[in-house]
C-alpha cells in the first residue's frame, strides 16, 4: 500500500511541514475498508500510515513532477492535518503520470482533485517510472553579491526559476549553516564533482568587489579565476549579468570582461542560461 497526496498549490512540496485540508484527507477516492481502518487517524492508524511510502503529486494543470518519499509525522488539527515528510532523490516525470492511472487504481478525474488517499498499490510497480533527480537533473552553484538588496531579490527570483525547471541550486543563504566556515563553504562548493555549473551573477557591486578582492565576493572570485585562468574554452563557469550600467554596458569584473556573458535583462536571457546549464550537465568532462 502507499499514500497518494495530490495538491493544487504550486510548489507545495518544496518544504516540510505542510498543512493539508482535513476534509480532503482519506475521505475520497479510497477503498471503503481503508477509509474505515485509517480515516479515524488514531495513534494506531497513524503508525501504519507513516510506514507506507508516499507519492507527493500535483494536480495535472500545474504540470509538475510527482515526488517520492515518506510521511514522517502526522498531527491532526481542527481544520488541517500537519504532515512532516522526507523525500528521496526519485521523482516521476509529469509526462509519465497518466501511465500510472491503472497501477494506482485511480478515477478518471482523480489527477485533477486535491486529496489524500491510500492506494492498494506496490511502490515496486512504480519504479520503472522513476527518474533520479540527482542523476538526471543538473546541479549549479550560485556566486553573487548580497548588495544592494534588490540584487538579492533578483538572485532569489532566478533561483526559483531554476528550481522550477528541475535544476538543483546550491547557495549560501540555503546551504551555509550557522557556525560553518564561509571560505571553506565556497571552496567546497566550487570543487564538488556533482556541481555541473557555477553561475556567476554579475552586478556593479560584484564587479567592484571582485576587482578589489574585497569581502566574500573577492575571495570567491579569486577561487574562480584560479580555475579558469588557463582554460579559455571552459564553459562550466557561466557569467550572467543581472543589470546594465548607466552606459548600457554589462557590469563584468576585469577577469570576466573577455568571457561570453549571458544578459539576463534580455528577453531570451533566462532561456539561454537554462540551455547552457543543461548542455554542460550532459557531459562528463567538467573542468
C-alpha positions as a Markdown table, in Angstrom:
| # | Residue | x | y | z |
|---|---|---|---|---|
| 1 | Unk | 0.0 | 0.0 | 0.0 |
| 2 | Unk | 1.0 | 3.6 | -0.5 |
| 3 | Unk | -0.1 | 7.1 | 0.3 |
| 4 | Unk | -1.0 | 9.4 | -2.7 |
| 5 | Unk | -1.4 | 13.1 | -1.9 |
| 6 | Unk | -2.4 | 15.5 | -4.7 |
| 7 | Unk | -2.4 | 19.3 | -4.3 |
| 8 | Unk | -3.4 | 22.3 | -6.4 |
| 9 | Unk | -0.9 | 24.6 | -4.8 |
| 10 | Unk | 2.2 | 25.2 | -6.9 |
| 11 | Unk | 5.5 | 24.2 | -5.2 |
| 12 | Unk | 3.5 | 22.8 | -2.2 |
| 13 | Unk | 6.1 | 20.0 | -1.7 |
| 14 | Unk | 9.0 | 22.4 | -1.5 |
| 15 | Unk | 9.4 | 22.4 | 2.3 |
| 16 | Unk | 8.3 | 20.3 | 5.2 |
| 17 | Unk | 5.9 | 20.5 | 7.1 |
| 18 | Unk | 2.8 | 21.2 | 5.1 |
| 19 | Unk | -0.8 | 21.6 | 6.3 |
| 20 | Unk | -3.4 | 19.6 | 4.3 |
| 21 | Unk | -7.2 | 20.1 | 4.4 |
| 22 | Unk | -8.7 | 17.7 | 6.9 |
| 23 | Unk | -11.9 | 17.2 | 4.8 |
| 24 | Unk | -9.8 | 16.0 | 1.9 |
| 25 | Unk | -7.8 | 13.5 | 3.9 |
| 26 | Unk | -8.7 | 9.8 | 3.5 |
| 27 | Unk | -12.3 | 10.8 | 2.6 |
| 28 | Unk | -12.5 | 10.3 | -1.1 |
| 29 | Unk | -11.1 | 8.1 | -3.9 |
| 30 | Unk | -10.3 | 5.5 | -1.2 |
| 31 | Unk | -11.5 | 1.9 | -0.7 |
| 32 | Unk | -14.2 | 1.7 | 2.0 |
| 33 | Unk | -12.2 | -0.7 | 4.1 |
| 34 | Unk | -9.2 | 1.7 | 4.0 |
| 35 | Unk | -11.3 | 4.7 | 4.9 |
| 36 | Unk | -12.8 | 2.8 | 7.9 |
| 37 | Unk | -9.4 | 1.5 | 9.0 |
| 38 | Unk | -7.3 | 4.6 | 8.7 |
| 39 | Unk | -9.7 | 7.5 | 8.4 |
| 40 | Unk | -10.0 | 8.0 | 12.2 |
| 41 | Unk | -6.3 | 9.0 | 12.4 |
| 42 | Unk | -6.0 | 7.1 | 15.7 |
| 43 | Unk | -2.5 | 6.6 | 17.1 |
| 44 | Unk | -2.5 | 3.0 | 15.7 |
| 45 | Unk | -3.7 | 4.2 | 12.3 |
| 46 | Unk | -1.0 | 6.9 | 12.2 |
| 47 | Unk | 1.7 | 4.3 | 13.0 |
| 48 | Unk | 0.6 | 2.3 | 10.0 |
| 49 | Unk | 0.2 | 5.2 | 7.6 |
| 50 | Unk | 3.7 | 6.5 | 8.2 |
| 51 | Unk | 5.1 | 3.1 | 7.3 |
| 52 | Unk | 3.6 | 3.4 | 3.8 |
| 53 | Unk | 5.7 | 5.1 | 1.1 |
| 54 | Unk | 4.1 | 8.2 | -0.4 |
| 55 | Unk | 3.7 | 9.8 | -3.8 |
| 56 | Unk | 3.6 | 13.6 | -3.4 |
| 57 | Unk | 1.9 | 14.9 | -6.5 |
| 58 | Unk | 0.3 | 18.0 | -8.1 |
| 59 | Unk | -3.0 | 18.4 | -9.9 |
| 60 | Unk | -2.4 | 18.0 | -13.7 |
| 61 | Unk | -2.9 | 21.6 | -14.7 |
| 62 | Unk | 0.3 | 22.5 | -12.8 |
| 63 | Unk | 2.3 | 20.2 | -15.0 |
| 64 | Unk | 4.8 | 19.4 | -12.2 |
| 65 | Unk | 6.6 | 16.1 | -11.5 |
| 66 | Unk | 5.5 | 13.8 | -8.7 |
| 67 | Unk | 7.9 | 13.2 | -5.8 |
| 68 | Unk | 8.6 | 10.1 | -3.9 |
| 69 | Unk | 9.2 | 9.9 | -0.1 |
| 70 | Unk | 7.5 | 9.1 | 3.2 |
| 71 | Unk | 5.3 | 10.9 | 5.7 |
| 72 | Unk | 7.4 | 11.1 | 9.0 |
| 73 | Unk | 4.8 | 12.6 | 11.3 |
| 74 | Unk | 1.0 | 13.3 | 11.3 |
| 75 | Unk | -0.6 | 15.8 | 13.6 |
| 76 | Unk | -4.4 | 16.2 | 13.4 |
| 77 | Unk | -5.6 | 19.8 | 14.0 |
| 78 | Unk | -9.0 | 21.4 | 14.0 |
| 79 | Unk | -9.3 | 22.2 | 10.3 |
| 80 | Unk | -6.0 | 20.9 | 8.8 |
| 81 | Unk | -3.6 | 18.0 | 9.2 |
| 82 | Unk | 0.1 | 18.8 | 9.7 |
| 83 | Unk | 2.3 | 16.5 | 7.6 |
| 84 | Unk | 6.0 | 16.2 | 8.2 |
| 85 | Unk | 7.7 | 14.4 | 5.4 |
| 86 | Unk | 11.0 | 13.5 | 3.7 |
| 87 | Unk | 11.8 | 13.0 | 0.1 |
| 88 | Unk | 14.1 | 10.6 | -1.7 |
| 89 | Unk | 16.0 | 11.6 | -4.8 |
| 90 | Unk | 13.4 | 10.0 | -7.0 |
| 91 | Unk | 10.6 | 11.6 | -8.9 |
| 92 | Unk | 8.1 | 10.6 | -11.6 |
| 93 | Unk | 8.0 | 13.0 | -14.6 |
| 94 | Unk | 4.8 | 14.8 | -15.3 |
| 95 | Unk | 4.6 | 13.2 | -18.8 |
| 96 | Unk | 4.6 | 9.7 | -17.3 |
| 97 | Unk | 1.9 | 10.3 | -14.7 |
| 98 | Unk | -1.0 | 9.3 | -16.9 |
| 99 | Unk | 0.5 | 5.8 | -17.3 |
| 100 | Unk | 0.1 | 5.3 | -13.5 |
| 101 | Unk | -3.7 | 5.7 | -13.5 |
| 102 | Unk | -4.4 | 2.0 | -13.7 |
| 103 | Unk | -1.5 | 0.9 | -11.5 |
| 104 | Unk | -2.8 | 3.2 | -8.8 |
| 105 | Unk | -6.5 | 2.3 | -9.4 |
| 106 | Unk | -7.4 | 5.9 | -9.9 |
| 107 | Unk | -10.6 | 7.5 | -11.0 |
| 108 | Unk | -10.9 | 9.4 | -14.3 |
| 109 | Unk | -10.6 | 12.9 | -12.8 |
| 110 | Unk | -8.6 | 12.0 | -9.8 |
| 111 | Unk | -5.4 | 13.7 | -11.0 |
| 112 | Unk | -7.4 | 17.0 | -11.0 |
| 113 | Unk | -8.6 | 16.8 | -7.4 |
| 114 | Unk | -6.8 | 17.9 | -4.3 |
| 115 | Unk | -7.0 | 15.0 | -1.9 |
| 116 | Unk | -5.0 | 12.4 | 0.2 |
| 117 | Unk | -5.8 | 8.8 | -0.2 |
| 118 | Unk | -4.3 | 5.4 | 0.4 |
| 119 | Unk | -3.9 | 3.1 | -2.6 |
| 120 | Unk | -3.7 | -0.7 | -2.8 |
| 121 | Unk | -0.6 | -0.5 | -4.8 |
| 122 | Unk | 3.0 | -1.5 | -4.6 |
| 123 | Unk | 5.9 | 1.0 | -4.9 |
| 124 | Unk | 7.9 | -1.6 | -6.8 |
| 125 | Unk | 5.5 | -1.3 | -9.6 |
| 126 | Unk | 6.2 | 2.4 | -9.9 |
| 127 | Unk | 10.0 | 2.1 | -10.0 |
| 128 | Unk | 10.2 | 1.7 | -13.8 |
| 129 | Unk | 8.8 | 5.3 | -14.0 |
| 130 | Unk | 11.3 | 6.8 | -11.5 |
| 131 | Unk | 13.7 | 9.5 | -12.7 |
| 132 | Unk | 16.6 | 10.1 | -10.4 |
| 133 | Unk | 16.8 | 13.8 | -9.5 |
| 134 | Unk | 20.5 | 13.5 | -8.7 |
| 135 | Unk | 21.4 | 11.6 | -11.8 |
| 136 | Unk | 19.3 | 13.4 | -14.4 |
| 137 | Unk | 18.8 | 17.0 | -13.2 |
| 138 | Unk | 21.7 | 19.5 | -13.1 |
| 139 | Unk | 23.2 | 21.0 | -10.0 |
| 140 | Unk | 24.6 | 24.5 | -10.0 |
| 141 | Unk | 26.3 | 26.8 | -7.5 |
| 142 | Unk | 25.4 | 30.5 | -7.5 |
| 143 | Unk | 28.1 | 33.1 | -6.9 |
| 144 | Unk | 26.6 | 36.6 | -6.3 |
| 145 | Unk | 26.8 | 39.8 | -4.2 |
| 146 | Unk | 24.4 | 40.4 | -1.3 |
| 147 | Unk | 24.3 | 44.1 | -2.3 |
| 148 | Unk | 22.2 | 46.0 | -3.0 |
| 149 | Unk | 19.2 | 44.3 | -1.5 |
| 150 | Unk | 17.5 | 44.5 | -4.9 |
| 151 | Unk | 20.2 | 42.3 | -6.3 |
| 152 | Unk | 19.4 | 39.6 | -3.7 |
| 153 | Unk | 15.8 | 39.7 | -4.8 |
| 154 | Unk | 16.8 | 39.2 | -8.4 |
| 155 | Unk | 19.1 | 36.3 | -7.5 |
| 156 | Unk | 16.4 | 34.6 | -5.4 |
| 157 | Unk | 13.9 | 35.1 | -8.3 |
| 158 | Unk | 16.5 | 33.4 | -10.6 |
| 159 | Unk | 16.9 | 30.5 | -8.1 |
| 160 | Unk | 13.1 | 30.0 | -8.0 |
| 161 | Unk | 13.0 | 29.8 | -11.8 |
| 162 | Unk | 15.9 | 27.3 | -11.9 |
| 163 | Unk | 14.4 | 25.1 | -9.3 |
| 164 | Unk | 11.1 | 25.1 | -11.1 |
| 165 | Unk | 13.0 | 23.8 | -14.1 |
| 166 | Unk | 14.3 | 20.9 | -12.0 |
| 167 | Unk | 17.8 | 22.4 | -11.6 |
| 168 | Unk | 19.2 | 21.9 | -8.0 |
| 169 | Unk | 20.8 | 25.1 | -6.7 |
| 170 | Unk | 23.4 | 25.4 | -4.1 |
| 171 | Unk | 23.8 | 28.9 | -2.5 |
| 172 | Unk | 24.9 | 30.3 | 0.8 |
| 173 | Unk | 21.5 | 31.5 | 2.2 |
| 174 | Unk | 20.2 | 27.9 | 2.0 |
| 175 | Unk | 23.3 | 25.7 | 2.3 |
| 176 | Unk | 25.7 | 27.6 | 4.6 |
| 177 | Unk | 24.6 | 27.0 | 8.2 |
| 178 | Unk | 25.5 | 28.9 | 11.4 |
| 179 | Unk | 28.9 | 28.1 | 12.7 |
| 180 | Unk | 30.3 | 26.9 | 9.4 |
| 181 | Unk | 33.3 | 28.5 | 7.8 |
| 182 | Unk | 32.3 | 30.7 | 4.8 |
| 183 | Unk | 35.6 | 30.4 | 2.9 |
| 184 | Unk | 35.6 | 26.6 | 3.3 |
| 185 | Unk | 32.0 | 26.5 | 2.1 |
| 186 | Unk | 33.0 | 28.4 | -1.1 |
| 187 | Unk | 36.0 | 26.2 | -1.7 |
| 188 | Unk | 34.0 | 23.0 | -1.3 |
| 189 | Unk | 31.0 | 24.2 | -3.5 |
| 190 | Unk | 33.3 | 25.1 | -6.4 |
| 191 | Unk | 35.2 | 21.8 | -6.2 |
| 192 | Unk | 32.2 | 19.4 | -5.8 |
| 193 | Unk | 32.0 | 17.0 | -8.8 |
| 194 | Unk | 28.2 | 17.0 | -8.6 |
| 195 | Unk | 28.1 | 20.7 | -9.3 |
| 196 | Unk | 27.7 | 20.8 | -13.1 |
| 197 | Unk | 28.0 | 24.6 | -13.5 |
| 198 | Unk | 28.9 | 27.7 | -11.5 |
| 199 | Unk | 26.6 | 30.7 | -12.2 |
| 200 | Unk | 28.4 | 34.0 | -11.6 |
| 201 | Unk | 25.7 | 36.7 | -11.2 |
| 202 | Unk | 27.4 | 40.0 | -12.0 |
| 203 | Unk | 26.1 | 43.4 | -10.9 |
| 204 | Unk | 28.1 | 46.6 | -10.3 |
| 205 | Unk | 28.8 | 45.6 | -6.6 |
| 206 | Unk | 30.0 | 42.2 | -7.6 |
| 207 | Unk | 32.4 | 43.7 | -10.2 |
| 208 | Unk | 33.8 | 46.3 | -7.8 |
| 209 | Unk | 34.4 | 43.7 | -5.0 |
| 210 | Unk | 35.9 | 41.2 | -7.4 |
| 211 | Unk | 38.3 | 43.8 | -8.8 |
| 212 | Unk | 39.4 | 45.0 | -5.4 |
| 213 | Unk | 39.4 | 41.4 | -4.0 |
| 214 | Unk | 37.2 | 42.5 | -1.0 |
| 215 | Unk | 34.8 | 40.6 | 1.1 |
| 216 | Unk | 33.3 | 37.2 | 0.3 |
| 217 | Unk | 32.9 | 38.1 | -3.4 |
| 218 | Unk | 36.6 | 39.0 | -3.6 |
| 219 | Unk | 37.6 | 35.6 | -2.1 |
| 220 | Unk | 35.2 | 33.6 | -4.2 |
| 221 | Unk | 36.1 | 35.4 | -7.5 |
| 222 | Unk | 39.8 | 34.7 | -6.7 |
| 223 | Unk | 39.0 | 31.0 | -6.5 |
| 224 | Unk | 37.1 | 31.1 | -9.8 |
| 225 | Unk | 39.9 | 33.0 | -11.5 |
| 226 | Unk | 42.3 | 30.3 | -10.5 |
| 227 | Unk | 40.0 | 27.7 | -12.1 |
| 228 | Unk | 39.5 | 29.4 | -15.4 |
| 229 | Unk | 42.8 | 31.4 | -15.9 |
| 230 | Unk | 44.3 | 28.9 | -18.3 |
| 231 | Unk | 41.0 | 27.5 | -19.6 |
| 232 | Unk | 39.8 | 29.9 | -22.3 |
| 233 | Unk | 37.3 | 27.4 | -23.8 |
| 234 | Unk | 35.8 | 26.2 | -20.5 |
| 235 | Unk | 32.0 | 26.5 | -20.1 |
| 236 | Unk | 31.4 | 25.3 | -16.5 |
| 237 | Unk | 31.8 | 28.8 | -15.1 |
| 238 | Unk | 29.0 | 30.8 | -16.6 |
| 239 | Unk | 28.9 | 34.6 | -16.1 |
| 240 | Unk | 25.5 | 36.2 | -16.2 |
| 241 | Unk | 24.6 | 39.9 | -15.9 |
| 242 | Unk | 21.5 | 40.8 | -13.8 |
| 243 | Unk | 21.6 | 44.5 | -14.8 |
| 244 | Unk | 23.3 | 47.0 | -17.0 |
| 245 | Unk | 25.4 | 50.1 | -16.1 |
| 246 | Unk | 24.2 | 53.7 | -16.8 |
| 247 | Unk | 26.2 | 53.4 | -20.0 |
| 248 | Unk | 24.2 | 50.3 | -21.1 |
| 249 | Unk | 27.2 | 48.0 | -20.5 |
| 250 | Unk | 27.3 | 44.7 | -18.7 |
| 251 | Unk | 28.9 | 45.1 | -15.3 |
| 252 | Unk | 31.6 | 42.5 | -15.5 |
| 253 | Unk | 34.7 | 42.3 | -13.3 |
| 254 | Unk | 38.0 | 42.6 | -15.1 |
| 255 | Unk | 38.7 | 38.8 | -15.1 |
| 256 | Unk | 35.4 | 38.1 | -16.9 |
| 257 | Unk | 35.4 | 41.0 | -19.4 |
| 258 | Unk | 36.7 | 38.8 | -22.3 |
| 259 | Unk | 34.3 | 36.0 | -21.5 |
| 260 | Unk | 31.0 | 35.5 | -23.2 |
| 261 | Unk | 28.3 | 36.6 | -20.8 |
| 262 | Unk | 24.6 | 35.9 | -20.7 |
| 263 | Unk | 22.5 | 39.0 | -20.4 |
| 264 | Unk | 19.6 | 38.2 | -18.1 |
| 265 | Unk | 18.0 | 41.5 | -18.8 |
| 266 | Unk | 17.4 | 40.4 | -22.4 |
| 267 | Unk | 14.1 | 38.7 | -23.3 |
| 268 | Unk | 15.7 | 35.3 | -24.0 |
| 269 | Unk | 18.4 | 35.6 | -21.3 |
| 270 | Unk | 17.0 | 33.0 | -19.0 |
| 271 | Unk | 16.4 | 30.5 | -21.7 |
| 272 | Unk | 20.0 | 30.9 | -22.9 |
| 273 | Unk | 21.2 | 30.2 | -19.3 |
| 274 | Unk | 19.0 | 27.2 | -18.9 |
| 275 | Unk | 20.2 | 25.7 | -22.2 |
| 276 | Unk | 23.9 | 26.4 | -21.2 |
| 277 | Unk | 23.3 | 24.6 | -17.9 |
| 278 | Unk | 21.8 | 21.5 | -19.5 |
| 279 | Unk | 24.4 | 21.5 | -22.2 |
| 280 | Unk | 27.3 | 21.4 | -19.7 |
| 281 | Unk | 25.5 | 18.9 | -17.4 |
| 282 | Unk | 25.2 | 16.5 | -20.3 |
| 283 | Unk | 28.9 | 16.0 | -20.5 |
| 284 | Unk | 31.4 | 14.2 | -18.2 |
| 285 | Unk | 34.4 | 16.4 | -19.0 |
| 286 | Unk | 33.7 | 19.1 | -16.4 |
| 287 | Unk | 36.7 | 21.3 | -15.6 |
